[in-house]
């Protein structure tokens, strides 16, 4: 392989690896009692939250910058609530810099009470 061919191959590999990293931030997480979920779509920076159980509790999702010592909590960047299981989900789009670490969290809520939270790191 010539030197130019090696440089081209390395550059092409970098493009493939970069595309894989950007796509890796998509994800979803369900409330621990399976009453709803939150999903994040990196292309469009959209958080969607769906309440799927008629139990008197709503479902709330967060995109946040996790604290280093407490990855289940952090600085909230987007918060979306779906207050009822009416078959309609709620979504919010907001541009978030791809260079920062983010996590997704979803919980059941009623008033100021929050229960059954689950979270996961996206990037």
N, C-alpha and C positions, 0 to 999 in steps of 0.2 A: 504494500500500500504506500502510495506517495505521501509526502508530508502534507500536501494540500488536501488529499483525500482524508487523511487522519483528522485534520482540523475540521473539515466539513462534517465528518461523522460525529465528532465530539460536539459540534454546534447543534447538529440535528438531535442528538441525544439530550442536550440541555433543553431544547424546545419540548420534547416529549416529557421529560421530567417536570418541567415547569407547568405544563398543562395538567399533569396528574395531581400536583399539589393544589392548584386552584380548585379543581373539582372535588378534592377531598373535604372541603368545608361544608358541603351539603350534608344534611342529616336531620334526623328526627328523634324524639324521645317521648315515651308515653308516661302518663301519670301512673304511679305504682299500683293503683287499683283498676287500671285499664279503663278509666272513665273519659279519657280524652288524650290528646297529644299536641305537640308543637313541632313544626318542621321549618327548617331553614333552607332557602334556595340561594346559593351564592351568586348566581347570575341573576341580578335584579335585586339582590340584598333584601329578600322578603321573608318575614316571619309570619307563619300561618298557625293559628290556634283553633282547635276544634273540640268542643264539648260533645261527647257521644253518649252520655248517660243522664236520664231524667231523674236526678237524685237531689235536686235543690242546691247543688254546688255548681259553680262555674269553673272554667279552666283558664288559667293564666300562663302565658309563656314569656320568657325573657331571653334576649341576647345580651350577654354581659362580658366584660373583661374580668376574668377570674382573679381573685387575690392569690398571691403565691402560697401563702400558708393555709388558705381556706378555699379550695377550688370549687366548692358548692356555692360560693357567694362572691360578689364582686360589684364593680361599677356597672349599673344597668345602662345599656345603650338603646334598647328597644323593649317596650312592654306592650303586650297585646292580651286582651281579655275576651273570652267568649262566654257570656253569662248564662247561656241556656242551650239545651240540646235540641234546637229547633231545626237541625239539618243544615244550618248555615255556619260556615267557619268565618273567622275574622282574620284579616291580614293587614300588615303594615310594611311598607318598603321604605328603607332609609339607607343611604350610601354609607357603608362602613369600610374604612381603609383596610385593604387586604393584608397589610403588614402587621396588624395587631392580632394578638391571641384573643379568640372569643370562645365562649361556651354557650350552650343552650340549656335552659331549665324550664320545667313545666310543673305546675302544682294545681291542686283544687283550691278554690277560695270561696268564702262566703263572708261578706263584710270584711273585717280585718283578720279573719281566721284563715290560715294557710296550712294545708295538710297534703300528705302523699306526694311530696316533691321528688323529682328525679332530674338529674343533670348529666351532661356529657360534654367533653371538650370537642370543639369542631376544628380549630386550628391554633 
